[in-house]
Amino acid sequence: MDNYSDFAAYAKETGARMSDQPLLVEMTQHLDATQQELFDYVTDFHRLSEWIWSAKKSWADDTNSEAPGQVGSVRVIQPAAGKPVHEVVEAYEEPRMLAYAANDSSFFGTCTDHLSVVTCEPHPDGGTVFCWLAYGRLPSSPVKAWVGKKLFHVVLGKGIKNLERKFPAS
């Protein structure tokens, strides 16, 4: 993967502002889509199951949101097995950034205080650089900590691969 650190700066600033937990995983990829097109796709909560690994169905609960899909909205993701994961939108800046937090029970004791930040930054050569950061606290158990970190690597890595298939890298 190429070095897109300049394109990840805003995502990291946002994560540092919103979470005091360590950065667990960072993934970035240059995709062949406009900033708006990519942002619209990754923030369409009904389409998350198209690109997030292990998601079988997804939808939004906008009961407490400022506007559909924005701050206060809950991304509900039904995995292949188990209960749905609920992720609350904490920040939303169209067409650039979305931050969401999952409840602690979503990761079966492998991570707490979770926050993810996704950004879509236009690339000067065309396309958009997608950055996905995961913050959280891993448990003191070495086995659970390994599983937690591995889980984020797999979910984010496979999610990026699915986005590459949808929007092939430039």
N, C-alpha and C positions, 0 to 999 in steps of 0.2 A: 504494500500500500504506500502511495506517495505521501510526502510530508505536507500536510495541510494545516500546520500549526497556526499560521496567520488567520486562517478561516475558522479555527476553533477558539480563537481568543474571546469572542463575545460569549460563546457557550460557557467557557470556563469562568469568565467574570460573573455571569449569571449564577452558575452553580455555587461559586464561592460566596456570593451575596445571599443566596437562599438556603444554603446548607453548611453546617459546621462539620459534616462528616467527610471522610476521605473520598477522593475520586477512586472508584474501583475499576472502571473500564471506560475507555474512550475509543470510539470508532469513527472514522471519517471516510467519505468516499465522494469522488467527483462523479456526478450523474448527468445524463443528457436530458435535462428538463429545465424549464424556466423556474425561477425562484417561486413564483406564485403557483405554478402547476404542481411542483413537488410539495410545497407547504399544504396546498389543498388536499393532496392525496394522503399525506401522513397524518393530517388532522381530521380526516373523515373517519370518525370512530366506527362507523358501520363497515368500513373496509379494512380495519386493522387485521382481521383474520386472513386477508390476502397476502400480507407480508410479514407479520410477526409470527415467529416460529412457535408452534404448538397451539396457536389460537385457532379454535374451531368455529367460533362465532364471536361477534363483538357488537356492541351497541352503546349508546349514550344515555345516561340518566341526567337530564338537564333540570331537574326539579329545583336545585339550589344554585343554578348558574346565572351569571350576569347576562349572558346571551348563549344560545345553543353552541356547545362545543368549547366555550370559553371558561374563564375563571369560575370555579365552583362546579363545573360539569364533571360528571364521573364517567370515565372510560370503563366499561364493563367488558371483560375478556373471559370467555369460557374456554378453558384449556381442554385438551383431549380427555383428561381425567381430573376429577376433583371439583371443588367449588370455584365459582367465578372469581377472578381477580378484579378488585376495584381500585382504580387509580384516579385521584382527584386532580383536576387541572389547577395548578397554583399560579401560573403566569402564562400570558398569551399575548404575543405581539405579531400580528399578521403583517407581512408574510415571512417573518424572520425566525420567531422563537416560540416554543411551547415547553413548559416545565410541568411535570406531574409527579405526584407522590403516591406510593402504594402503601396500604396499611400493613403493619408488621406481620399479620398472620398470612399474608399472601405468599411469603417465601418460606413457610414451614420452619421458622427458626434459623434460617441460614443468612438472614440480613434484616436489620431494623433501620428505622429512620431513612428509608429510601427516598431519593429524589432523582428523577431523570430529566435531562435538558436536551432538547433537540433543536438544532438550528439549521436554517437553509440560507446559505450565503452565495450570492451570484459570483461566478468565476469570470475574470476579465476575458478569458478565451471562449466563453460560452458555457452553458450548463450551470449547474449549481453544486456547491460543496455541501453535503449533508453531514452534520456532526451529531453524534449521539453519545451522551455522557451518562454514566450511572454512578451515583453517590450512595453511600450507606455505611452502616457499621456492621462488621462481620462478628460472629460470636467468638467467644474465647476458645471454644472447642476447635482444635486444628482440623478435624474432619469436617465439621459443619462449615467452618470458614472456607475450606477448600471447595466444598460443594457450592457454597454461595457464590464465590468468585467465578467458578466454572460455569454456573448457571447463567450469570450475566454475560460471560464471554460467548456462550452458545447462543443465547437469545439475541444479543446485539449482532453477533457475527452472522448468524443465519438471516436475521432481519435485513442487514446490509446486502447480503447476497440476493435476497428476494427483490430488494429495491433495484439492484444492478440488473436483474432480469427484466424488470418493468421499464427501467430507464437506463439502458446500457451506457457504460462509462464512455466519455468523449475521448 
